Amino acid sequence: MDYQHLSDEELLKKSAEHDRQAFHVIYTRYARRLFDFACRKVASEVAEEIVQDIFIRLWQKPDTGIDNLSAYLFAAVRYGWLNHFREELIKEKFMAYSLQQAQNECFQDENIIVELQQAVQQAMATLPEKTQVVFHLSRFEGLPHKEIARQLSLSEKSVEYHISQALKQLRIALRPFLQAVLLAIGLI
């Protein structure tokens, strides 16, 4: 039997009975035209995917109630475009929302950091001058106790004393920030 001369309706009927040859004729008759039509609105990769999806659905769930196969297939391409654009719009909205959320979180984190830095500076200002210098060299410049002692002509025990006094005062001054920090790092 020569399937090439069969009408769309006859091919569709045979394809609904899972006649591979009839389906192949439908595919070769329409695939290129549908692809070209789809490429008018979307990129070729998307057009190819739309056309493949149409033929997969046609094979898996044949609709014997189709009156005009050509009109049905071209309408399916149009629906494919619409679905593609809808998905792209949803992706764009999701990305914009995610970016906004990330910016909000960063802004909140930056505010906490700025407030914490101010609180540290205020607490440091209340310390005796020698304790401020020792603590700054230790914690902000990363110098070892031995080097701080040498630079300031102090014993290492004095350096340790000044650092422990500074830490004690900072713990008291920064207690209000403890809960915020624990929340920020997810411990409470």
C-alpha positions, 0 to 999 in steps of 0.5 A, a space after each residue: 500500500 502506498 501511504 504517500 497518496 492517502 489523505 490526512 484523514 486516512 493517515 490519521 486514522 491508521 496512525 491512531 491504530 499505531 501504524 508506524 508507516 502512516 505516522 511517518 508519512 504525517 511526520 514527513 508531510 508536516 514536520 518541516 513546515 511546522 518547524 519553519 512556522 515555529 521559527 517565525 516566533 521562537 529560536 530554532 531549538 525551541 521550535 524543534 522542541 515544540 514540533 517534537 512535542 506535538 508529534 509525540 503527543 499525536 503518537 501517544 494519544 491519537 485524536 481521531 476527532 481531528 477534522 483538519 490535520 493541518 489546521 490542528 497541527 499549526 494551531 498546536 504550534 501556536 499553543 506551543 509558542 504561547 506556552 513557551 512565552 508564558 514559561 519564559 515570563 514566569 522564569 523572568 518574574 521568578 528571577 526578578 523576585 529571587 534577586 529582590 529577595 537576595 538584595 533585601 537579605 544582603 541589605 539587612 545583613 549589611 545593616 546588622 554589620 554596620 550597627 555591629 561595627 559601630 557598637 564595637 567602635 563605641 565599646 572600644 572608645 570606653 576602654 583605657 587607651 593602652 587597652 585600645 592599642 593592645 586590642 587593636 594590634 592583636 585583633 585588627 592587625 593580627 600581631 602575636 602577643 610577643 610582637 605587641 609586647 616588643 613594640 609597646 615595651 610591655 610584658 606578654 602577661 600585660 598584653 594578655 591582661 589588656 586583651 582579656 579586659 577588652 574582650 570582657 568589656 566588648 562582651 558586655 557592650 555587644 550582648 544586645 547583638 548576640 541574639 541578632 547574630 545567632 539569628 543571622 547564622 541560624 543558631 536560634 
